[in-house]
Amino acid sequence: MILTYAALAIGLVGFILIVRRLSLVRKVQNAGQGAQAAILVMRDPALDDARKQALVQRAAARTAVSFLIILGCSLLACTAPVLLVAIGWQLGLYSLDAALAAAADPIVWIALTALAILVWKLSR
């Protein structure tokens, strides 16, 4: 059972490090700022409708690209821990039932949450 917990903890650390390395939080913040800028353009009385439309269309295109980048980075970050746990299961280090039971245990969730906060703070 220890190997199951270790795999979950290592998978979580890997997830956080990937999120940090890919600057995923910054990418989401930038996408939000771009959407806010588009709203400000739409409210600007100094711009005519044609100019507003052009600026908003450009912002929409940038937002769509940002969404795809965020989606790709998120999938990569989520895939890494799943692959790690699957590799341990395939190597016979633990059963799939044990991994699922450990992942569903509330005590494990609390411990992994504390670990996630610690790793997030230390990885700055």
Helices and strands as residue ranges (DSSP letters): H 2-21, H 24-43, H 49-90, H 96-104, H 106-122
